[in-house]
Amino acid sequence: MAALQILSSFIPLLIIGGVVWAIVSSRRSSHSEWDPGASVGRLLVYAVLFVTMVVASAGLSGVAAQLFTDDAVDREGLAMSMAMAIVALPVFALVLRFVRTRLRSRRERQALSWWLYFNVAQLVSLVVAVVMGVTALERMFSGELGRATVGSVLAAGVWFAMWSLHWFGLRRAHQVPGDLHRAAAAVVGLVTLAVGAVEVVYHLFDALYTQISGDPLLERGGPSGAASAATLTVGLVVWAFFWLLDYRKGPRTTVWYLAVVPIASLASYVMAAVATALVANSVLVWFVGDPSETSAVRHFDHLPAEGAFALVGLAGWAYHRWVFGQTEQRTEPVRVYQYLLAGAGLVTGVVGSSILLSSALAPARSGRLNTAIAGVVVVVLGASVWARHWASIRRALGHEPDAEYASTSRHVYVFALFAASLVTCVVSFIVLLAIGLTDLFEGRFSMDTLHQARGAIAVVASVAMVAWYHVRLWLAEHDRWTVAEKVAAVSLAGRRHLMLVAPAGTDVELLAGYVPGATWHVLVRTDVAAARPPDVSAFCSQVGHVAGDAVVVVEGDGGVDVIAVDDIDAALPVVQSTSRVPTITTWWCN
């Protein structure tokens, strides 16, 4: 059941993320007018198709489970399952036939409703098939070869058949935009494999530890060996099919990097870091601290589980780091990975230093030393991860300083850590001041006040150092960005003609300062409601890399697009013919 709970928790997150991603992508890529009536009708059709798919699959699997059971047949449950299958299955078949007829149109295949339906339908059917497959395989591994096992296999087969219909049938016959469905399937396989690997390694460590200790450990109530082996087997098959044979070799899109970096690599790091810290803390408390148990067997009886999490987490982190590192140059996803891991290590170190400082301010009692040991372990773990990745970033700064300083990942990293540190300091200081003023007003301000506020004091002291370091870094970065913009402005000098297509209110004078001596021809876009502050860095970078003395710059919600032209008088028809500028008003500014 652990696999069911973990996999089910990912479904709402993936669905919400997919909807947001689809809306953003459709807004960026759509060049046609939105038809509300057609879109709502299409959405309702796919909603009916999805609901009938789920109801029909649930009904058929329920019939299989009810007919093949070792216990007495639940007549009411069997009747409900049969009714669901009899009603929903024909409706699903009819709606599916109607949808497949419409999918012959390219417009239908590119619709958001079709994309959303396919991704959600194949994800739900795959997750349910995996969970039911684990249950059926567990019965087989346990030696239960009766009617109930046949029912479990048939129930899993129903959902597997529904997934196969979408994956091998609809996906191959009709185009599915993007690769989110492949990434989601690979993540499902990875999560199932990780759960099964942790359970199997836990059983191995448990048997080994019991053999070494010479005394059977307490009953933990964990998963059985058959359930662990079944989860590992199903997870390995699913992960190998979707990842090793397909998605790993696919193009490295944004979704690919999203699946590898924050989902796989960062999750593996968190699992390995937490488990390793717990193991190290247990060892240090036994030999240096004040253990609560006098028996080593009782004190270390949690090591098999923690060791399993640590080993699987380290293996997952190392593997995805190896996969991710197969690149010849320092691309933006590589920067995202390193800054993300550096930030995770820094946050871990801050948590550890807060625990350490809090233990120093705690009243003297038995748990003080153990808390200090835990703080030291977390500090060392976080500092080592941060130092390793921050050293790689500093080496990159030495090789390509301009590209590194201008990267969006570095800007976000520096500003996000500074802003988060500042907010945390403010909140912690408010809590600290509230505790102190409360005791002062009630006339009981003493050392007990310091002990009560030790958590807030520790957080303020720890985060203040991070905020101070990153505010200095931000100031240095800001100066460097300004210098880079001035250097880019020099490279833009010499342009004789520049046509700018931008929303009303754009600060043209600011941009004109970076192209001295040029004649500006400005077209006001009326399809964009309001102008944002111009992105000087993007403007200088895009215009500076285009050859020629006459260019057209289109600025709007999608960023900056640059078009090189031979004759500026010929640019106006080109701009009018593009769908990004349906209506324009012309005015001139020299």
C-alpha positions in Angstrom: 0.0 0.0 0.0 3.0 2.3 0.3 3.4 2.4 -3.4 -0.3 3.3 -3.8 -0.1 6.2 -1.3 3.1 7.6 -2.8 2.0 7.3 -6.4 -1.4 8.7 -5.7 0.1 11.8 -4.1 1.8 12.7 -7.4 -1.4 12.7 -9.5 -2.9 16.1 -8.3 0.5 17.8 -8.6 1.1 16.5 -12.1 -2.4 17.3 -13.2 -2.2 20.9 -11.9 1.2 21.4 -13.3 0.2 20.0 -16.6 -2.8 22.4 -16.8 -0.7 25.4 -15.9 2.0 24.3 -18.4 -0.6 23.8 -21.2 -2.3 27.2 -20.6 1.0 29.0 -20.7 2.2 27.1 -23.7 -1.0 27.7 -25.6 -0.9 31.4 -24.9 2.6 31.7 -26.1 2.3 29.6 -29.3 -1.3 30.3 -30.4 -1.6 32.6 -33.4 -5.3 32.3 -34.0 -8.3 33.8 -32.3 -9.8 31.8 -29.5 -13.3 30.5 -30.1 -15.0 30.1 -26.7 -17.9 28.0 -28.0 -15.8 25.5 -29.8 -13.3 25.3 -26.9 -16.0 24.7 -24.3 -17.7 22.1 -26.5 -14.5 20.3 -27.1 -13.6 20.3 -23.4 -17.0 18.8 -22.5 -16.5 16.0 -25.1 -13.2 15.0 -23.7 -14.5 15.3 -20.1 -17.2 12.8 -21.0 -14.6 10.6 -22.6 -12.4 10.6 -19.5 -15.2 10.0 -17.1 -16.7 7.1 -19.1 -13.2 5.6 -19.4 -12.6 5.6 -15.7 -16.1 4.3 -14.9 -15.9 1.6 -17.5 -12.4 0.5 -16.4 -13.5 0.5 -12.7 -16.6 -1.5 -13.5 -14.8 -4.2 -15.5 -12.0 -4.5 -12.9 -14.6 -4.7 -10.2 -16.5 -7.5 -12.1 -13.2 -9.5 -12.4 -12.4 -9.0 -8.7 -15.9 -10.0 -7.6 -16.2 -13.1 -9.8 -12.8 -14.5 -9.0 -12.6 -14.3 -5.2 -11.9 -16.8 -2.5 -14.7 -15.4 -0.3 -18.4 -15.2 -0.8 -19.4 -13.0 -3.8 -20.6 -9.6 -2.8 -23.8 -9.5 -5.0 -24.4 -5.9 -4.4 -20.9 -4.9 -5.3 -21.0 -7.2 -8.4 -24.3 -5.7 -9.5 -22.8 -2.1 -9.2 -19.7 -3.1 -11.1 -21.7 -4.7 -13.9 -24.0 -1.7 -14.1 -21.0 0.6 -14.4 -19.5 -1.4 -17.2 -22.7 -2.0 -19.1 -23.5 1.7 -19.2 -20.1 3.4 -19.4 -18.4 1.1 -21.9 -20.7 1.7 -24.9 -20.7 5.4 -24.2 -16.9 5.4 -24.1 -16.7 3.5 -27.3 -19.1 5.9 -29.1 -17.4 9.0 -27.9 -14.0 7.6 -28.7 -15.1 6.9 -32.2 -16.4 10.4 -32.6 -13.2 11.9 -31.2 -11.0 9.8 -33.5 -12.9 11.1 -36.4 -12.3 14.7 -35.3 -8.6 14.0 -34.6 -8.0 13.6 -38.4 -8.0 17.4 -38.3 -4.6 19.1 -37.5 -6.5 21.8 -35.6 -8.1 19.2 -33.3 -4.8 17.4 -32.6 -3.3 20.7 -31.5 -6.2 21.6 -29.2 -5.5 22.0 -25.5 -8.4 19.7 -24.6 -7.0 16.8 -26.5 -3.6 17.3 -25.0 -5.0 17.5 -21.5 -7.2 14.5 -21.9 -4.5 12.2 -23.2 -2.0 13.2 -20.6 -4.4 12.7 -17.7 -6.0 9.6 -19.1 -2.7 7.7 -19.7 -1.3 8.9 -16.4 -4.4 7.7 -14.4 -4.6 4.4 -16.2 -0.9 3.8 -15.8 -0.8 4.5 -12.1 -3.9 2.3 -11.4 -2.4 -0.5 -13.6 0.9 -0.3 -11.6 -0.8 -0.4 -8.2 -3.0 -3.3 -9.2 -0.1 -5.1 -10.9 1.9 -4.8 -7.6 -1.0 -6.4 -5.8 -1.4 -9.2 -8.2 2.3 -9.9 -8.3 2.5 -9.9 -4.5 -0.1 -12.6 -4.4 1.9 -14.7 -6.8 5.1 -14.2 -5.0 3.4 -15.2 -1.7 2.3 -18.5 -3.2 -1.4 -17.5 -3.4 -2.5 -19.1 -6.7 -6.2 -19.3 -6.0 -9.2 -17.5 -7.5 -8.3 -14.2 -5.8 -5.0 -14.1 -7.6 -6.7 -14.6 -11.0 -9.1 -11.8 -10.1 -6.3 -9.4 -9.3 -4.5 -10.3 -12.5 -7.6 -9.7 -14.6 -8.4 -6.4 -12.7 -4.8 -5.1 -13.4 -5.2 -6.3 -17.0 -8.2 -4.1 -17.6 -6.4 -1.0 -16.6 -3.3 -2.1 -18.5 -5.5 -2.6 -21.6 -6.9 0.9 -21.2 -3.4 2.3 -20.9 -2.3 0.3 -24.0 -5.2 1.7 -26.0 -4.0 5.3 -25.3 -0.3 4.6 -25.6 0.0 2.3 -28.5 -3.3 3.2 -30.2 -4.2 6.9 -29.9 -0.6 8.2 -29.4 0.7 6.5 -32.6 -2.4 7.2 -34.7 -2.8 10.8 -33.7 -0.1 13.4 -32.8 0.1 14.4 -29.1 1.8 17.8 -28.6 4.8 17.9 -26.3 6.5 15.2 -24.3 4.8 15.6 -20.9 3.1 12.2 -21.2 6.5 10.5 -21.6 8.0 12.4 -18.7 5.1 11.6 -16.4 5.3 7.9 -17.3 9.0 7.8 -16.6 8.5 9.5 -13.2 5.8 7.0 -12.3 8.3 4.2 -13.1 11.0 5.9 -11.1 8.9 6.4 -8.0 7.7 2.8 -8.1 11.2 1.6 -8.6 12.5 3.7 -5.7 9.8 2.5 -3.3 10.5 -1.1 -4.2 14.3 -0.7 -4.0 14.0 0.9 -0.5 11.8 -1.9 0.7 14.0 -4.7 -0.7 17.2 -3.1 0.6 15.5 -2.6 4.0 14.7 -6.3 4.2 18.3 -7.2 3.3 19.8 -4.8 5.9 17.3 -6.0 8.5 18.3 -9.6 8.0 22.0 -8.7 8.0 21.7 -6.6 11.2 19.7 -9.2 13.0 22.3 -11.8 12.1 25.1 -9.5 13.4 23.3 -8.5 16.6 22.4 -12.0 17.5 19.1 -10.9 18.9 15.9 -10.6 16.8 14.7 -7.0 16.4 11.3 -5.7 17.3 8.5 -6.2 14.9 8.2 -3.1 12.7 5.1 -3.8 10.8 6.7 -2.9 7.5 5.9 -4.4 4.0 6.3 -8.1 3.5 9.1 -9.5 1.4 6.6 -10.5 -1.4 5.2 -7.0 -1.5 8.6 -5.4 -1.7 9.8 -7.8 -4.5 6.6 -7.1 -6.4 6.9 -3.4 -6.1 10.6 -3.6 -7.2 9.8 -5.8 -10.2 6.9 -3.7 -11.5 8.8 -0.5 -11.0 11.9 -1.8 -12.8 9.8 -2.9 -15.8 7.9 0.4 -16.0 11.0 2.5 -15.5 13.1 0.6 -18.0 10.3 0.7 -20.7 9.6 4.4 -20.4 13.0 5.8 -19.4 15.8 3.5 -20.6 14.3 2.4 -23.9 12.6 5.7 -24.8 12.8 9.0 -22.9 16.4 8.9 -21.9 17.4 9.0 -25.6 14.8 11.6 -26.5 15.5 15.3 -27.1 16.4 17.3 -24.0 13.4 19.6 -23.8 12.4 21.7 -20.9 10.1 18.9 -19.6 13.0 16.5 -19.8 15.2 18.7 -17.7 12.3 19.3 -15.3 11.9 15.5 -14.8 15.6 15.0 -14.3 16.7 18.0 -12.3 14.1 19.0 -9.6 12.0 15.7 -9.6 14.7 13.0 -9.8 18.0 14.6 -8.8 16.7 16.9 -6.0 14.3 14.4 -4.6 17.1 11.8 -4.5 19.4 14.3 -2.8 16.8 15.1 -0.1 16.1 11.4 0.6 19.8 10.6 0.8 20.7 13.7 2.9 17.9 13.1 5.5 18.7 9.4 5.8 22.5 10.0 6.0 22.0 12.7 8.7 19.9 10.3 10.8 22.4 7.5 10.5 25.4 9.8 11.4 23.4 11.3 14.3 22.6 7.9 15.7 26.2 6.8 15.6 27.5 10.0 17.2 24.9 10.0 19.9 25.8 6.4 20.8 29.6 7.0 21.0 29.7 10.7 22.1 26.2 11.8 23.2 23.7 10.6 25.7 21.7 7.7 24.2 18.2 7.0 25.6 18.7 3.2 25.2 21.3 1.2 27.0 21.2 -1.6 24.5 22.9 -1.2 21.2 20.4 -3.5 19.5 17.5 -1.2 20.6 19.4 2.0 19.8 20.3 1.0 16.3 17.2 -0.9 15.3 16.2 1.8 12.9 19.5 1.6 10.9 18.1 -0.9 8.4 15.4 1.5 7.2 17.6 4.6 7.3 20.4 2.8 5.5 18.0 1.7 2.8 16.8 5.2 2.2 20.4 6.6 2.2 21.7 3.9 -0.2 18.8 4.2 -2.7 18.9 8.0 -2.5 22.6 8.2 -3.2 22.2 5.7 -6.1 19.4 7.8 -7.6 21.3 11.0 -7.2 24.5 9.6 -8.7 22.7 8.1 -11.6 20.8 11.2 -12.6 23.9 13.3 -12.1 25.7 11.0 -14.5 22.8 11.2 -17.0 22.5 14.9 -16.7 26.3 15.4 -16.9 26.5 13.9 -20.4 26.9 17.3 -22.1 29.9 19.0 -23.6 29.2 22.6 -22.7 27.8 24.6 -19.8 24.2 25.1 -20.8 21.5 26.9 -18.9 20.0 23.6 -17.5 23.5 22.7 -16.2 23.5 26.0 -14.4 20.0 25.4 -13.0 21.1 22.0 -11.6 24.2 23.4 -9.9 22.4 26.5 -8.5 19.5 24.3 -7.3 21.8 21.9 -5.5 23.9 24.7 -4.1 20.8 26.3 -2.8 19.6 23.1 -1.3 22.9 22.5 0.5 22.9 26.1 1.8 19.4 25.7 3.2 20.4 22.4 4.8 23.4 24.2 6.4 21.3 27.0 7.7 18.9 24.5 9.3 21.8 22.8 10.9 23.4 26.0 12.3 20.0 27.0 13.7 19.7 23.7 15.5 23.3 24.1 16.8 22.8 27.6 18.1 19.4 26.7 19.6 21.1 23.9 21.6 23.7 26.3 22.8 21.0 28.6 24.3 18.9 25.7 25.7 18.9 25.1 29.4 21.3 22.4 30.6 19.6 19.1 30.5 20.1 15.6 29.1 18.9 16.3 25.5 21.2 19.4 24.9 24.2 17.4 23.8 22.2 15.2 21.4 20.7 18.3 19.8 24.1 19.8 19.3 25.3 16.6 17.7 22.3 16.7 15.3 23.1 20.3 14.4 26.7 19.5 13.7 25.8 16.6 11.4 23.3 18.7 9.4 25.8 21.6 9.1 28.5 19.4 7.8 26.2 17.7 5.3 24.7 20.9 4.0 28.1 22.8 3.9 29.8 20.0 1.9 27.0 19.9 -0.7 27.0 23.7 -1.0 30.8 24.0 -1.2 31.1 21.3 -3.9 28.6 22.9 -6.2 29.6 26.5 -5.4 33.2 25.6 -6.3 32.0 24.4 -9.7 30.1 27.6 -10.2 33.2 29.7 -9.3 35.3 27.7 -11.7 32.7 28.5 -14.4 33.0 32.2 -13.5 36.7 32.0 -14.1 36.3 30.4 -17.6 33.3 32.3 -18.9 32.5 35.3 -16.6 30.3 37.2 -19.0 28.0 34.2 -19.8 27.8 33.2 -16.1 27.1 36.7 -14.8 24.4 37.2 -17.5 22.6 33.9 -16.9 19.1 33.9 -15.6 19.8 31.1 -13.2 22.4 33.1 -11.4 20.1 36.2 -11.2 17.3 34.1 -9.7 19.6 32.3 -7.3 21.2 35.4 -5.9 18.0 37.4 -5.6 15.9 34.4 -4.4 18.3 33.6 -1.5 18.6 37.2 -0.5 14.9 37.8 -0.6 14.1 34.5 1.3 16.8 35.3 3.9 15.4 38.8 4.4 11.9 37.6 4.8 12.9 34.8 7.2 14.9 37.3 9.3 12.0 39.7 9.5 9.5 37.0 10.6 11.9 35.5 13.1 12.8 38.9 14.6 9.0 39.6 15.0 8.6 36.4 16.9 11.6 37.1 19.0 10.4 40.6 19.8 6.9 39.4 20.6 8.3 36.9 23.1 10.5 39.4 24.8 7.9 42.1 25.0 5.3 39.7 26.4 7.6 38.7 29.2 8.6 42.3 29.8 5.0 43.5 30.1 4.1 40.7 32.4 7.2 41.3 34.6 8.9 37.9 34.1 11.7 38.9 31.8 14.6 36.6 32.7 16.8 33.8 31.4 13.7 31.8 30.8 12.8 34.3 28.1 16.1 33.7 26.4 15.4 30.0 26.5 11.9 30.3 25.1 13.2 32.6 22.2 16.2 30.5 21.4 14.7 29.1 18.2 14.0 32.6 16.8 17.4 33.8 17.9 19.1 30.9 16.2 17.2 31.4 13.0 18.0 35.2 12.9 21.7 34.6 13.6 22.0 31.8 11.0 19.9 33.5 8.2 21.5 36.9 8.8 24.9 35.5 7.7 23.3 34.2 4.5 21.5 37.4 3.8 24.7 39.5 4.4 26.7 37.3 2.0 24.1 37.4 -0.7 23.4 41.1 -0.5 27.1 41.8 -1.0 26.9 39.3 -3.9 23.9 41.0 -5.4 25.5 44.4 -5.2 28.6 43.1 -7.0 26.4 41.4 -9.6 24.4 44.5 -10.1 27.5 46.5 -10.9 28.7 43.7 -13.2 25.3 43.7 -15.1 25.5 47.4 -15.6 29.0 47.1 -17.0 27.9 44.3 -19.3 25.0 46.5 -20.6 27.4 49.4 -21.3 29.8 47.0 -23.1 26.8 45.7 -25.2 25.8 49.3 -26.0 29.3 50.0 -27.5 28.8 47.0 -29.7 25.5 48.4 -31.0 27.0 51.7 -32.0 27.1 52.2 -35.8 23.5 51.2 -36.5 21.9 53.7 -38.9 18.3 52.5 -38.9 16.3 50.7 -36.3 12.6 50.0 -36.3 11.0 49.2 -33.0 7.6 47.5 -32.7 6.6 47.8 -29.1 3.5 48.5 -26.8 2.4 52.0 -26.0 4.4 53.5 -23.1 7.7 51.7 -23.9 10.6 53.8 -22.7 12.2 54.4 -26.1 14.6 57.0 -24.8 16.1 54.4 -22.5 16.7 52.0 -25.3 17.9 54.7 -27.7 20.7 55.5 -25.4 22.3 52.1 -26.2 22.3 52.8 -30.0 23.8 56.2 -30.3 23.5 58.0 -33.7 20.8 55.7 -35.1 17.5 56.8 -36.7 14.6 55.2 -34.9 11.3 54.2 -36.5 8.8 53.3 -33.8 5.5 51.4 -34.4 3.0 51.2 -31.5 1.4 47.9 -30.9 -2.3 48.1 -30.0 -2.7 44.3 -29.4 -0.8 44.5 -26.1 -2.6 46.3 -23.3 0.3 47.9 -21.4 4.0 48.1 -21.7 6.4 46.6 -19.2 9.8 48.1 -18.4 12.0 47.3 -21.4 14.4 44.4 -20.9 17.7 46.2 -21.7 19.8 43.0 -21.4 17.7 41.1 -23.8 17.5 44.1 -26.2 21.3 44.6 -26.3 22.0 40.9 -26.6 19.5 40.2 -29.4 20.3 43.3 -31.5 24.1 43.0 -30.9 24.2 39.6 -32.5 22.4 40.5 -35.7 24.5 41.7 -38.6 23.6 44.7 -40.8 22.9 48.3 -40.2 19.1 48.0 -40.4 17.0 45.8 -38.0 13.4 45.4 -36.9 12.9 44.8 -33.2 9.5 43.3 -32.0 9.0 43.6 -28.3 6.0 42.3 -26.3 4.8 39.5 -24.0 7.0 36.9 -25.8 10.2 38.8 -25.3 12.4 40.4 -28.0 12.5 39.2 -31.6 15.0 40.7 -34.0 14.7 40.7 -37.8 17.5 41.8 -40.0 16.5 43.7 -43.2 18.4 45.1 -46.2 16.1 48.1 -46.6 14.2 49.7 -43.7 11.5 50.9 -46.1 10.7 47.2 -46.9 10.3 46.4 -43.2 6.8 47.8 -42.8 5.0 45.3 -45.0 6.9 42.5 -43.3 5.7 43.6 -39.9 2.2 44.0 -41.1 2.1 40.5 -42.5 3.0 38.8 -39.3 0.2 37.6 -37.0 1.9 39.0 -33.9 1.1 42.5 -34.9 -2.5 42.5 -36.2 -3.1 46.2 -35.8 -0.5 49.0 -35.7 -0.3 52.7 -35.5 2.7 54.5 -36.9 4.6 57.4 -35.4 8.2 58.5 -36.0 11.0 59.5 -33.5 14.4 60.5 -34.6 
